[in-house]
Amino acid sequence: VQLQASGGGLVQAGGSLRLSCAASGITFSSYGMGWFRQAPGKEREFVAGILRSGNSIYYLDSVKGRFTISRDNAKNTVYLQMNSLKPEDTAVHYCAANYGGYSSSWSEYDYWGHGTHVTVSR
């Protein structure tokens, strides 16, 4: 199983990035997918989640209206469009797969990618 996250980088506050996570080795459409992030010295936190069909979506309150999670089951890929980025969004962002569907708890996820760095400068 491999979850390959990409799309991170350095951006100024107010800018945008689009993260992608390509999955292999799993039946992608059978898994809920989530994005988490971990800033230096902080705990890993849930950012966004999307159920198998993409019909149900969940967000961390602080990213609502700025971030959009989506998935393309034909491409085995989940995306996180991040707009109006803030310095507090700086973190390593991880994608994860959950056979149980949706959870905001990282411990419920079965597989993890290696993470992609997002740095937002002032």
MMTF fields as JSON, N, C-alpha, C and O atoms, coordinates in Angstrom:
{
  "mmtfVersion": "1.0.0",
  "mmtfProducer": "UNKNOWN",
  "numBonds": 487,
  "numAtoms": 488,
  "numGroups": 122,
  "numChains": 1,
  "numModels": 1,
  "chainsPerModel": [1],
  "groupsPerChain": [122],
  "chainIdList": ["A"],
  "bondAtomList": [4, 2, 8, 6, 12, 10, 16, 14, 20, 18, 24, 22, 28, 26, 32, 30, 36, 34, 40, 38, 44, 42, 48, 46, 52, 50, 56, 54, 60, 58, 64, 62, 68, 66, 72, 70, 76, 74, 80, 78, 84, 82, 88, 86, 92, 90, 96, 94, 100, 98, 104, 102, 108, 106, 112, 110, 116, 114, 120, 118, 124, 122, 128, 126, 132, 130, 136, 134, 140, 138, 144, 142, 148, 146, 152, 150, 156, 154, 160, 158, 164, 162, 168, 166, 172, 170, 176, 174, 180, 178, 184, 182, 188, 186, 192, 190, 196, 194, 200, 198, 204, 202, 208, 206, 212, 210, 216, 214, 220, 218, 224, 222, 228, 226, 232, 230, 236, 234, 240, 238, 244, 242, 248, 246, 252, 250, 256, 254, 260, 258, 264, 262, 268, 266, 272, 270, 276, 274, 280, 278, 284, 282, 288, 286, 292, 290, 296, 294, 300, 298, 304, 302, 308, 306, 312, 310, 316, 314, 320, 318, 324, 322, 328, 326, 332, 330, 336, 334, 340, 338, 344, 342, 348, 346, 352, 350, 356, 354, 360, 358, 364, 362, 368, 366, 372, 370, 376, 374, 380, 378, 384, 382, 388, 386, 392, 390, 396, 394, 400, 398, 404, 402, 408, 406, 412, 410, 416, 414, 420, 418, 424, 422, 428, 426, 432, 430, 436, 434, 440, 438, 444, 442, 448, 446, 452, 450, 456, 454, 460, 458, 464, 462, 468, 466, 472, 470, 476, 474, 480, 478, 484, 482],
  "bondOrderList": [1, 1, 1, 1, 1, 1, 1, 1, 1, 1, 1, 1, 1, 1, 1, 1, 1, 1, 1, 1, 1, 1, 1, 1, 1, 1, 1, 1, 1, 1, 1, 1, 1, 1, 1, 1, 1, 1, 1, 1, 1, 1, 1, 1, 1, 1, 1, 1, 1, 1, 1, 1, 1, 1, 1, 1, 1, 1, 1, 1, 1, 1, 1, 1, 1, 1, 1, 1, 1, 1, 1, 1, 1, 1, 1, 1, 1, 1, 1, 1, 1, 1, 1, 1, 1, 1, 1, 1, 1, 1, 1, 1, 1, 1, 1, 1, 1, 1, 1, 1, 1, 1, 1, 1, 1, 1, 1, 1, 1, 1, 1, 1, 1, 1, 1, 1, 1, 1, 1, 1, 1],
  "groupList": [{"groupName": "VAL", "atomNameList": ["N", "CA", "C", "O"], "elementList": ["N", "C", "C", "O"], "formalChargeList": [0, 0, 0, 0], "bondAtomList": [1, 0, 2, 1, 3, 2], "bondOrderList": [1, 1, 2], "singleLetterCode": "V", "chemCompType": "L-PEPTIDE LINKING"}, {"groupName": "GLN", "atomNameList": ["N", "CA", "C", "O"], "elementList": ["N", "C", "C", "O"], "formalChargeList": [0, 0, 0, 0], "bondAtomList": [1, 0, 2, 1, 3, 2], "bondOrderList": [1, 1, 2], "singleLetterCode": "Q", "chemCompType": "L-PEPTIDE LINKING"}, {"groupName": "LEU", "atomNameList": ["N", "CA", "C", "O"], "elementList": ["N", "C", "C", "O"], "formalChargeList": [0, 0, 0, 0], "bondAtomList": [1, 0, 2, 1, 3, 2], "bondOrderList": [1, 1, 2], "singleLetterCode": "L", "chemCompType": "L-PEPTIDE LINKING"}, {"groupName": "ALA", "atomNameList": ["N", "CA", "C", "O"], "elementList": ["N", "C", "C", "O"], "formalChargeList": [0, 0, 0, 0], "bondAtomList": [1, 0, 2, 1, 3, 2], "bondOrderList": [1, 1, 2], "singleLetterCode": "A", "chemCompType": "L-PEPTIDE LINKING"}, {"groupName": "SER", "atomNameList": ["N", "CA", "C", "O"], "elementList": ["N", "C", "C", "O"], "formalChargeList": [0, 0, 0, 0], "bondAtomList": [1, 0, 2, 1, 3, 2], "bondOrderList": [1, 1, 2], "singleLetterCode": "S", "chemCompType": "L-PEPTIDE LINKING"}, {"groupName": "GLY", "atomNameList": ["N", "CA", "C", "O"], "elementList": ["N", "C", "C", "O"], "formalChargeList": [0, 0, 0, 0], "bondAtomList": [1, 0, 2, 1, 3, 2], "bondOrderList": [1, 1, 2], "singleLetterCode": "G", "chemCompType": "PEPTIDE LINKING"}, {"groupName": "ARG", "atomNameList": ["N", "CA", "C", "O"], "elementList": ["N", "C", "C", "O"], "formalChargeList": [0, 0, 0, 0], "bondAtomList": [1, 0, 2, 1, 3, 2], "bondOrderList": [1, 1, 2], "singleLetterCode": "R", "chemCompType": "L-PEPTIDE LINKING"}, {"groupName": "CYS", "atomNameList": ["N", "CA", "C", "O"], "elementList": ["N", "C", "C", "O"], "formalChargeList": [0, 0, 0, 0], "bondAtomList": [1, 0, 2, 1, 3, 2], "bondOrderList": [1, 1, 2], "singleLetterCode": "C", "chemCompType": "L-PEPTIDE LINKING"}, {"groupName": "ILE", "atomNameList": ["N", "CA", "C", "O"], "elementList": ["N", "C", "C", "O"], "formalChargeList": [0, 0, 0, 0], "bondAtomList": [1, 0, 2, 1, 3, 2], "bondOrderList": [1, 1, 2], "singleLetterCode": "I", "chemCompType": "L-PEPTIDE LINKING"}, {"groupName": "THR", "atomNameList": ["N", "CA", "C", "O"], "elementList": ["N", "C", "C", "O"], "formalChargeList": [0, 0, 0, 0], "bondAtomList": [1, 0, 2, 1, 3, 2], "bondOrderList": [1, 1, 2], "singleLetterCode": "T", "chemCompType": "L-PEPTIDE LINKING"}, {"groupName": "PHE", "atomNameList": ["N", "CA", "C", "O"], "elementList": ["N", "C", "C", "O"], "formalChargeList": [0, 0, 0, 0], "bondAtomList": [1, 0, 2, 1, 3, 2], "bondOrderList": [1, 1, 2], "singleLetterCode": "F", "chemCompType": "L-PEPTIDE LINKING"}, {"groupName": "TYR", "atomNameList": ["N", "CA", "C", "O"], "elementList": ["N", "C", "C", "O"], "formalChargeList": [0, 0, 0, 0], "bondAtomList": [1, 0, 2, 1, 3, 2], "bondOrderList": [1, 1, 2], "singleLetterCode": "Y", "chemCompType": "L-PEPTIDE LINKING"}, {"groupName": "MET", "atomNameList": ["N", "CA", "C", "O"], "elementList": ["N", "C", "C", "O"], "formalChargeList": [0, 0, 0, 0], "bondAtomList": [1, 0, 2, 1, 3, 2], "bondOrderList": [1, 1, 2], "singleLetterCode": "M", "chemCompType": "L-PEPTIDE LINKING"}, {"groupName": "TRP", "atomNameList": ["N", "CA", "C", "O"], "elementList": ["N", "C", "C", "O"], "formalChargeList": [0, 0, 0, 0], "bondAtomList": [1, 0, 2, 1, 3, 2], "bondOrderList": [1, 1, 2], "singleLetterCode": "W", "chemCompType": "L-PEPTIDE LINKING"}, {"groupName": "PRO", "atomNameList": ["N", "CA", "C", "O"], "elementList": ["N", "C", "C", "O"], "formalChargeList": [0, 0, 0, 0], "bondAtomList": [1, 0, 2, 1, 3, 2], "bondOrderList": [1, 1, 2], "singleLetterCode": "P", "chemCompType": "L-PEPTIDE LINKING"}, {"groupName": "LYS", "atomNameList": ["N", "CA", "C", "O"], "elementList": ["N", "C", "C", "O"], "formalChargeList": [0, 0, 0, 0], "bondAtomList": [1, 0, 2, 1, 3, 2], "bondOrderList": [1, 1, 2], "singleLetterCode": "K", "chemCompType": "L-PEPTIDE LINKING"}, {"groupName": "GLU", "atomNameList": ["N", "CA", "C", "O"], "elementList": ["N", "C", "C", "O"], "formalChargeList": [0, 0, 0, 0], "bondAtomList": [1, 0, 2, 1, 3, 2], "bondOrderList": [1, 1, 2], "singleLetterCode": "E", "chemCompType": "L-PEPTIDE LINKING"}, {"groupName": "ASN", "atomNameList": ["N", "CA", "C", "O"], "elementList": ["N", "C", "C", "O"], "formalChargeList": [0, 0, 0, 0], "bondAtomList": [1, 0, 2, 1, 3, 2], "bondOrderList": [1, 1, 2], "singleLetterCode": "N", "chemCompType": "L-PEPTIDE LINKING"}, {"groupName": "ASP", "atomNameList": ["N", "CA", "C", "O"], "elementList": ["N", "C", "C", "O"], "formalChargeList": [0, 0, 0, 0], "bondAtomList": [1, 0, 2, 1, 3, 2], "bondOrderList": [1, 1, 2], "singleLetterCode": "D", "chemCompType": "L-PEPTIDE LINKING"}, {"groupName": "HIS", "atomNameList": ["N", "CA", "C", "O"], "elementList": ["N", "C", "C", "O"], "formalChargeList": [0, 0, 0, 0], "bondAtomList": [1, 0, 2, 1, 3, 2], "bondOrderList": [1, 1, 2], "singleLetterCode": "H", "chemCompType": "L-PEPTIDE LINKING"}],
  "groupTypeList": [0, 1, 2, 1, 3, 4, 5, 5, 5, 2, 0, 1, 3, 5, 5, 4, 2, 6, 2, 4, 7, 3, 3, 4, 5, 8, 9, 10, 4, 4, 11, 5, 12, 5, 13, 10, 6, 1, 3, 14, 5, 15, 16, 6, 16, 10, 0, 3, 5, 8, 2, 6, 4, 5, 17, 4, 8, 11, 11, 2, 18, 4, 0, 15, 5, 6, 10, 9, 8, 4, 6, 18, 17, 3, 15, 17, 9, 0, 11, 2, 1, 12, 17, 4, 2, 15, 14, 16, 18, 9, 3, 0, 19, 11, 7, 3, 3, 17, 11, 5, 5, 11, 4, 4, 4, 13, 4, 16, 11, 18, 11, 13, 5, 19, 5, 9, 19, 0, 9, 0, 4, 6],
  "groupIdList": [1, 2, 3, 4, 5, 6, 7, 8, 9, 10, 11, 12, 13, 14, 15, 16, 17, 18, 19, 20, 21, 22, 23, 24, 25, 26, 27, 28, 29, 30, 31, 32, 33, 34, 35, 36, 37, 38, 39, 40, 41, 42, 43, 44, 45, 46, 47, 48, 49, 50, 51, 52, 53, 54, 55, 56, 57, 58, 59, 60, 61, 62, 63, 64, 65, 66, 67, 68, 69, 70, 71, 72, 73, 74, 75, 76, 77, 78, 79, 80, 81, 82, 83, 84, 85, 86, 87, 88, 89, 90, 91, 92, 93, 94, 95, 96, 97, 98, 99, 100, 101, 102, 103, 104, 105, 106, 107, 108, 109, 110, 111, 112, 113, 114, 115, 116, 117, 118, 119, 120, 121, 122],
  "secStructList": [7, 3, 3, 3, 3, 3, 7, 7, 3, 3, 3, 3, 6, 6, 7, 7, 3, 3, 3, 3, 3, 3, 3, 3, 1, 1, 7, 4, 4, 4, 1, 3, 3, 3, 3, 3, 3, 3, 7, 6, 6, 1, 7, 7, 3, 3, 3, 3, 3, 3, 7, 6, 6, 1, 7, 7, 3, 3, 3, 7, 4, 4, 4, 6, 6, 6, 3, 3, 3, 3, 3, 3, 6, 6, 6, 6, 3, 3, 3, 3, 3, 3, 7, 1, 7, 7, 4, 4, 4, 7, 3, 3, 3, 3, 3, 3, 3, 3, 6, 6, 7, 7, 7, 1, 7, 4, 4, 4, 7, 1, 3, 3, 7, 7, 7, 3, 3, 3, 3, 3, 3, 7],
  "xCoordList": [0.857, 0.0, 0.892, 1.859, 0.547, 1.309, 0.358, -0.519, 0.555, -0.149, 0.92, 1.727, 0.919, 1.964, 1.393, 0.652, 1.746, 1.263, 2.245, 3.458, 1.7, 2.523, 1.79, 0.612, 2.503, 1.882, 2.212, 1.81, 2.931, 3.312, 4.358, 4.878, 4.656, 5.65, 5.591, 4.938, 6.281, 6.338, 5.442, 5.555, 4.551, 3.63, 3.44, 3.561, 3.146, 2.869, 1.453, 0.577, 1.245, -0.094, -1.081, -0.794, -2.252, -3.255, -3.172, -4.073, -2.109, -1.925, -2.642, -3.38, -2.409, -3.103, -2.124, -1.078, -2.492, -1.791, -2.825, -3.899, -2.489, -3.346, -2.542, -1.596, -2.931, -2.277, -2.979, -4.197, -2.189, -2.724, -2.185, -1.093, -2.951, -2.513, -2.969, -4.163, -2.011, -2.304, -2.134, -1.095, -3.148, -3.137, -2.91, -3.375, -2.19, -2.006, -1.975, -1.592, -2.378, -2.354, -3.599, -3.683, -4.582, -5.861, -6.983, -6.783, -8.162, -9.352, -9.813, -10.569, -9.344, -9.458, -10.902, -11.164, -11.826, -13.228, -13.871, -14.992, -13.174, -13.687, -13.25, -13.641, -12.449, -11.866, -12.331, -12.386, -12.671, -12.754, -11.338, -10.399, -11.186, -9.863, -9.831, -10.822, -8.706, -8.566, -7.248, -6.269, -7.246, -6.019, -5.81, -6.738, -4.604, -4.201, -2.973, -2.334, -2.662, -1.444, -0.807, -1.47, 0.483, 1.216, 2.246, 3.167, 2.067, 3.004, 4.086, 3.859, 5.261, 6.349, 5.896, 5.365, 6.106, 5.769, 4.299, 3.888, 3.508, 2.072, 1.62, 2.327, 0.425, -0.137, -0.685, -1.027, -0.755, -1.357, -2.848, -3.516, -3.371, -4.778, -5.468, -4.879, -6.745, -7.589, -7.845, -8.093, -7.783, -8.056, -9.34, -10.212, -9.458, -10.619, -10.766, -9.78, -12.003, -12.267, -13.372, -14.252, -13.318, -14.311, -14.626, -13.725, -15.912, -16.326, -16.108, -15.7, -16.384, -16.029, -16.563, -15.845, -17.828, -18.451, -18.215, -18.497, -17.698, -17.483, -18.701, -18.676, -19.769, -21.005, -20.961, -21.667, -20.148, -20.075, -18.653, -17.673, -18.574, -17.289, -17.284, -18.308, -16.119, -15.975, -14.717, -13.723, -14.765, -13.636, -13.37, -14.282, -12.102, -11.717, -12.329, -12.325, -12.847, -13.544, -12.675, -13.169, -11.398, -10.542, -10.218, -9.662, -10.558, -10.284, -11.558, -11.497, -12.703, -13.964, -14.036, -13.712, -14.463, -14.55, -13.252, -13.238, -12.149, -10.846, -10.321, -9.707, -10.561, -10.055, -11.199, -12.335, -10.888, -11.861, -11.226, -10.21, -11.835, -11.368, -12.223, -13.432, -11.601, -12.333, -11.587, -10.446, -12.236, -11.59, -12.011, -13.093, -11.133, -11.421, -11.149, -9.998, -12.198, -12.021, -11.462, -10.839, -11.675, -11.117, -9.595, -8.904, -9.085, -7.641, -7.003, -5.802, -7.813, -7.301, -6.584, -5.522, -7.171, -6.511, -7.487, -8.651, -6.973, -7.713, -6.94, -5.71, -7.676, -7.092, -7.468, -8.473, -6.643, -6.971, -6.587, -5.409, -7.6, -7.383, -7.364, -8.332, -6.276, -6.111, -5.983, -5.009, -6.958, -6.962, -6.84, -7.027, -6.525, -6.414, -5.559, -5.939, -4.416, -3.553, -3.043, -2.803, -2.883, -2.426, -1.139, -0.896, -0.322, 0.898, 0.601, 1.408, -0.533, -0.878, -1.234, -1.429, -1.322, -1.525, -0.206, -0.199, 0.907, 2.212, 2.307, 2.124, 2.594, 2.655, 3.029, 2.99, 3.389, 3.471, 2.058, 1.388, 1.62, 0.268, 0.334, 1.125, -0.505, -0.542, -1.906, -2.935, -1.904, -3.161, -3.228, -2.199, -4.433, -4.619, -5.889, -6.82, -5.913, -7.046, -7.675, -6.982, -9.002, -9.751, -10.816, -11.78, -10.64, -11.619, -12.971, -14.005, -12.964, -14.211, -15.018, -16.175, -14.42, -15.176, -14.661, -13.659, -15.334, -14.958, -14.54, -15.146, -13.508, -13.142, -12.228, -11.421, -12.357, -11.433, -10.261, -9.372, -10.258, -9.198, -8.154, -8.475, -6.911, -5.86, -5.698, -5.276, -6.021, -5.819, -6.775, -6.567, -7.81, -8.786, -8.365, -9.019, -7.286, -6.883, -5.916, -5.056, -6.084, -5.332, -3.989, -3.007, -3.947, -2.733, -2.438, -3.34, -1.132, -0.676, 0.355, 1.149, 0.322, 1.394, 2.512, 2.397, 3.59, 4.761, 4.653, 5.447, 3.713, 3.53, 4.198, 5.189, 3.628, 4.184, 4.186, 3.218, 5.285, 5.447, 4.73, 4.846, 3.989, 3.35, 3.886, 3.773, 4.466, 4.994, 4.365, 4.454, 3.724, 3.058, 3.788, 3.839, 4.341, 5.087, 4.173, 3.16, 4.561, 3.752, 3.957, 3.362],
  "yCoordList": [-1.186, 0.0, 1.234, 1.326, 2.171, 3.417, 4.589, 4.571, 5.616, 6.884, 7.933, 8.23, 8.487, 9.422, 10.833, 11.184, 11.633, 13.01, 13.935, 13.733, 14.948, 15.929, 17.262, 17.35, 18.296, 19.594, 20.628, 21.784, 20.241, 21.201, 22.18, 22.034, 23.177, 24.151, 25.381, 25.395, 26.414, 27.694, 28.68, 28.845, 29.334, 30.288, 31.453, 31.292, 32.606, 33.76, 33.687, 33.043, 34.339, 34.403, 34.94, 35.888, 34.301, 34.656, 33.844, 33.904, 33.096, 32.293, 30.96, 30.674, 30.15, 28.865, 27.744, 27.961, 26.555, 25.335, 24.24, 24.264, 23.287, 22.127, 20.865, 20.537, 20.172, 18.916, 17.757, 17.762, 16.778, 15.553, 14.357, 14.406, 13.304, 12.067, 10.907, 10.623, 10.247, 9.124, 7.819, 7.584, 6.986, 5.727, 4.549, 4.538, 3.567, 2.315, 1.172, 1.354, -0.001, -1.167, -1.355, -2.303, -0.467, -0.603, -0.394, 0.178, -0.873, -0.551, 0.821, 0.954, 1.825, 3.209, 3.59, 4.266, 3.162, 3.555, 2.94, 3.301, 2.012, 1.38, 2.111, 1.737, 3.142, 3.846, 5.284, 6.004, 5.694, 7.108, 7.665, 6.969, 8.918, 9.528, 10.78, 11.504, 11.021, 12.197, 12.905, 12.308, 14.187, 14.979, 15.409, 15.878, 15.248, 15.682, 16.581, 16.609, 17.311, 18.111, 18.126, 17.956, 18.332, 18.423, 19.529, 19.476, 20.524, 21.632, 21.297, 20.468, 21.926, 21.642, 21.857, 22.914, 20.862, 20.966, 20.798, 20.961, 20.473, 20.313, 18.903, 18.153, 18.569, 17.258, 17.243, 18.277, 16.032, 15.878, 16.188, 15.717, 16.978, 17.331, 17.047, 17.138, 16.699, 16.448, 17.762, 18.792, 17.718, 18.899, 18.718, 19.586, 17.596, 17.364, 15.875, 15.138, 15.442, 14.04, 13.917, 14.773, 12.852, 12.627, 11.142, 10.304, 10.826, 9.436, 8.806, 9.477, 7.515, 6.722, 7.303, 7.399, 7.687, 8.177, 9.664, 10.195, 10.33, 11.775, 12.588, 13.816, 11.918, 12.637, 13.341, 14.327, 12.849, 13.469, 13.968, 13.258, 15.2, 15.871, 16.562, 17.064, 16.575, 17.153, 18.005, 17.685, 19.115, 20.019, 20.442, 20.517, 20.717, 21.434, 22.833, 23.444, 23.335, 24.625, 25.736, 26.583, 25.74, 26.85, 26.859, 27.836, 25.788, 25.767, 25.833, 25.918, 25.796, 25.867, 27.155, 28.234, 27.028, 28.182, 28.503, 29.31, 27.875, 28.127, 26.869, 26.956, 25.708, 24.444, 23.639, 23.708, 22.876, 21.988, 20.627, 20.519, 19.595, 18.234, 17.616, 17.841, 16.848, 16.157, 14.874, 14.678, 14.016, 12.768, 12.376, 12.729, 11.643, 11.093, 9.595, 9.163, 8.814, 7.374, 6.69, 5.633, 7.274, 6.698, 6.844, 6.054, 7.866, 8.12, 7.716, 7.903, 7.156, 6.749, 7.905, 7.722, 9.075, 10.271, 11.128, 11.293, 11.662, 12.626, 13.944, 13.957, 15.036, 16.369, 17.233, 16.995, 18.227, 19.26, 20.597, 20.941, 21.337, 22.681, 23.647, 23.729, 24.365, 25.262, 26.683, 27.025, 27.505, 28.914, 29.797, 29.34, 31.064, 32.043, 31.498, 31.56, 30.971, 30.337, 31.343, 32.508, 30.864, 31.677, 31.069, 29.875, 31.862, 31.298, 30.13, 29.207, 30.159, 29.066, 27.77, 26.744, 27.8, 26.567, 25.838, 24.73, 26.463, 25.844, 24.541, 24.519, 23.46, 22.133, 21.109, 21.387, 19.928, 18.78, 18.229, 17.937, 18.092, 17.599, 16.152, 15.8, 15.331, 13.904, 13.499, 14.028, 12.562, 11.94, 10.553, 9.936, 10.079, 8.804, 8.129, 8.793, 6.811, 6.02, 5.267, 4.67, 5.309, 4.698, 3.771, 4.228, 2.458, 1.507, 1.676, 1.32, 2.217, 2.425, 3.605, 3.778, 4.422, 5.535, 6.867, 7.36, 7.469, 8.793, 8.743, 8.043, 9.486, 9.737, 10.939, 11.143, 11.733, 12.843, 12.428, 13.233, 11.174, 10.665, 9.948, 9.018, 10.377, 9.788, 8.307, 7.559, 7.861, 6.457, 5.521, 4.308, 6.063, 5.234, 4.942, 4.157, 5.557, 5.414, 4.248, 3.999, 3.541, 2.314, 2.545, 1.865, 3.498, 3.72, 5.219, 6.056, 5.521, 6.91, 7.13, 6.246, 8.347, 8.776, 9.4, 9.54, 9.773, 10.313, 11.789, 12.305, 12.466, 13.872, 14.795, 14.444, 15.983, 17.014, 18.318, 18.641, 19.067, 20.275, 21.457, 21.72, 22.156, 23.411, 24.506, 24.419, 25.531, 26.66, 27.931, 28.233, 28.675, 29.916, 31.067, 31.141, 31.947, 33.084, 34.296, 34.422, 35.176, 36.39, 37.419, 38.496],
  "zCoordList": [0.0, 0.0, 0.0, 0.756, -0.858, -0.905, -1.093, -1.957, -0.258, -0.416, -0.657, 0.225, -1.853, -2.253, -2.301, -3.219, -1.306, -1.238, -1.947, -1.898, -2.603, -3.296, -3.338, -2.993, -3.764, -3.955, -2.9, -3.026, -1.867, -0.852, -1.363, -2.469, -0.541, -0.942, -0.07, 0.974, -0.512, 0.189, -0.551, -1.766, 0.194, -0.403, 0.553, 1.767, 0.018, 0.861, 1.421, 0.843, 2.529, 3.121, 2.085, 1.354, 2.047, 1.059, -0.221, -1.057, -0.376, -1.577, -1.51, -0.566, -2.53, -2.658, -2.986, -3.597, -2.566, -2.947, -3.143, -2.541, -3.984, -4.164, -3.877, -4.594, -2.831, -2.484, -3.189, -3.371, -3.576, -4.176, -3.404, -2.838, -3.391, -2.745, -3.617, -3.721, -4.237, -5.12, -4.347, -3.73, -4.385, -3.643, -4.577, -5.716, -4.073, -4.79, -3.793, -2.638, -4.243, -3.37, -2.545, -1.764, -2.698, -2.02, -3.035, -4.107, -2.667, -3.465, -3.003, -2.041, -3.706, -3.243, -2.924, -1.928, -3.758, -3.582, -2.348, -1.991, -1.69, -0.47, 0.795, 1.901, 0.633, 1.787, 1.877, 0.88, 3.113, 3.378, 3.408, 3.795, 3.0, 2.948, 3.809, 3.914, 4.41, 5.252, 5.014, 4.567, 5.323, 5.376, 6.821, 7.481, 7.297, 8.62, 8.462, 7.41, 9.527, 9.507, 10.886, 11.909, 10.874, 12.14, 12.033, 11.217, 12.871, 12.949, 13.973, 14.854, 13.872, 14.823, 16.26, 16.601, 17.089, 18.496, 18.819, 19.968, 17.814, 18.041, 17.681, 17.008, 18.15, 17.846, 16.419, 15.845, 15.873, 14.553, 14.661, 15.582, 13.723, 13.774, 12.442, 11.365, 12.574, 11.419, 10.684, 11.309, 9.361, 8.55, 7.751, 7.769, 7.054, 6.201, 5.928, 5.892, 5.738, 5.429, 4.395, 4.303, 3.623, 2.58, 2.539, 2.57, 2.469, 2.464, 1.09, 0.142, 1.002, -0.176, -1.479, -2.474, -1.455, -2.686, -2.902, -3.975, -1.88, -1.961, -1.582, -1.657, -1.177, -0.858, 0.489, 0.698, 1.389, 2.71, 2.96, 2.734, 3.431, 3.609, 4.972, 5.435, 5.596, 6.93, 6.966, 6.316, 7.746, 7.83, 9.266, 10.091, 9.545, 10.747, 10.657, 9.588, 11.76, 11.711, 11.131, 10.386, 11.463, 11.059, 9.562, 9.06, 8.848, 7.409, 6.579, 5.352, 7.235, 6.488, 5.681, 6.178, 4.431, 3.552, 2.841, 1.912, 3.269, 2.628, 1.935, 0.872, 2.532, 1.99, 1.392, 1.863, 0.351, -0.267, -0.516, -1.202, 0.045, -0.201, -1.3, -1.355, -2.159, -3.224, -3.557, -3.14, -4.301, -4.691, -6.1, -6.569, -6.756, -8.068, -7.963, -8.029, -7.8, -7.61, -8.857, -8.753, -10.019, -11.245, -11.295, -11.94, -10.605, -10.58, -9.258, -9.059, -8.347, -7.023, -6.323, -5.728, -6.403, -5.893, -5.084, -5.447, -3.984, -3.179, -3.212, -3.25, -3.197, -3.322, -2.117, -1.447, -1.866, -0.89, -1.516, -1.616, -1.931, -2.45, -1.267, -0.51, -1.114, 0.026, -0.483, -1.155, -0.166, -0.558, 0.672, 1.799, 0.444, 1.533, 2.665, 3.834, 2.307, 3.298, 4.314, 3.998, 5.544, 6.66, 7.223, 7.044, 7.891, 8.496, 9.432, 9.542, 10.098, 11.013, 10.303, 10.955, 8.97, 8.21, 7.95, 7.414, 8.331, 8.136, 8.92, 10.137, 8.206, 8.823, 7.765, 6.566, 8.228, 7.325, 7.171, 8.161, 5.958, 5.675, 5.206, 4.331, 5.799, 5.511, 4.963, 5.383, 4.03, 3.652, 4.287, 4.565, 4.508, 5.175, 4.67, 4.215, 4.757, 4.281, 5.443, 6.267, 5.493, 6.596, 6.027, 5.413, 6.234, 5.708, 6.398, 5.834, 7.609, 8.335, 7.827, 8.212, 6.965, 6.396, 6.865, 6.349, 7.846, 8.314, 9.775, 10.585, 10.094, 11.48, 11.512, 10.606, 12.558, 12.757, 13.632, 13.911, 14.063, 14.91, 14.074, 13.334, 14.19, 13.357, 13.642, 12.76, 14.849, 15.201, 14.468, 14.465, 13.852, 13.144, 11.715, 11.028, 11.255, 9.873, 9.705, 10.55, 8.587, 8.354, 7.664, 7.965, 6.747, 5.973, 5.887, 5.856, 5.849, 5.855, 4.762, 4.439, 4.193, 3.323, 4.138, 5.356, 3.469, 4.151, 4.473, 5.261, 3.898, 4.213, 3.213, 2.572, 3.099, 2.235, 3.018, 3.706, 2.906, 3.713, 3.083, 1.886, 3.921, 3.519, 4.434, 5.657, 3.832, 4.594, 4.061, 2.871, 4.959, 4.582, 5.266, 6.494, 4.472, 5.031, 5.173, 4.485, 6.08, 6.328, 5.222, 5.262]
}
